[in-house]
Amino acid sequence: MKLAKVFDPTCQRQLIAASKIDKYDKGIAEKLQGRGFGSMDLQLGCVAVINRNQDEIDQNISFDEMKQRERQFFIKHKEAFQHLPDEFKGSEQLVRRLATIQQERIRSTFPDIIKELKKQINEKKTQLKKIPPAMDTETKCWTSFQSMINAYREKRVQETLAMERRVFTLNHYYMDTVNKFKDREQKKKDERGGSSATSSSTSLDPKVPITTVTNDSTSTVAYTSVSNEVQAAMDIQIALHAYSKVVEKRMTDNIAQTCYYHFITECALKMDQALSISITSSQLAQYMREPYKQANLRNKLTHSIQACEEALQLGLTHM
């Protein structure tokens, strides 16, 4: 009673079972209802019950027999308990009252319980997904091992190739270079259009050639001005320069393909074959065996998720 007064001073959550009611005092019904000096006005009330005494325990009197004796007691002492409602008489009423309180408590907390169950299920499933799959068969071990080899091989290939796997000469590269030089010279001719008439004797004299230099991104090409006599030579000069670029690019391509063959085809792409035959199935299964701590955690999470889902399903059924 002292603890009840400390933790429930307003008497809202207390239900008292008054045992040994057969040794009652005068005015017992009023006291059980919280009336009179020294009594407590309880929100949930006080239920009068009769417990087995030591002699009845020694005689192995059953609970069913005690319930019968309890009913007879309240009938026999009707005057003393006539003002006490029937719902506060006997152990059966105590059980019903406890069940009602529990039912009300469950109903009030049920939505929060369902919400918490869903939260725990989601958290545990998220945690379970982070655990790598168990390698419990040789087939799974080889599949995982091969995928790791392929990923490692592809990474090495990409590092070797850097930007692209293969480099090929474009067929239009030669004509693009020729047209570029011709377009550049045509622009120069157009720019000198008006002034070339006054200096024609100088520009058309084959004995006094004017040398013009055109800069490319990688080299310099020298060619003469717009003299008709040297036009053919200039075209040949441009063609030779363009073709030299094609040859240079083809040499680069050949070197790149040679490197690809030796470093990729003959090395990286054969790496998985060497790794695959370097270990037996039993050794691989032993090396890739799941740690006990991780396996134990997976089993606990799986069982916990199953239990929470069953509880959730049961709760939703009775909502």
Sequence and secondary structure as in RCSB ss.txt:
>XXXX:A:sequence
MKLAKVFDPTCQRQLIAASKIDKYDKGIAEKLQGRGFGSMDLQLGCVAVINRNQDEIDQNISFDEMKQRERQFFI
KHKEAFQHLPDEFKGSEQLVRRLATIQQERIRSTFPDIIKELKKQINEKKTQLKKIPPAMDTETKCWTSFQSMIN
AYREKRVQETLAMERRVFTLNHYYMDTVNKFKDREQKKKDERGGSSATSSSTSLDPKVPITTVTNDSTSTVAYTS
VSNEVQAAMDIQIALHAYSKVVEKRMTDNIAQTCYYHFITECALKMDQALSISITSSQLAQYMREPYKQANLRNK
LTHSIQACEEALQLGLTHM
>XXXX:A:secstr
 HHHHHH TT SS  EEE  GGG  TTHHHHHTT STT    SS EEE     HHHHHTT  HHHHHHHHHHHHH
HTTTTTTTS GGGBSHHHHHHHHHHHHHHHHHHHHHHHHHHHHHHHHHHHHHHHHS     SHHHHHHHHHHHHH
HHHHHHHHHHHTT S     TTHHHHHHHHHHHHHHHHHHHTTTTTTTTHHHHS TTS  EEEEE SS EEEEE 
S GGGHHHHHHHHHHHHHHHHHHHHHHHHHHHHHIIIIIITTGGGHHHHHHTTS HHHHHHHT   HHHHHHHHH
HHHHHHHHHHHHHHHHHT 
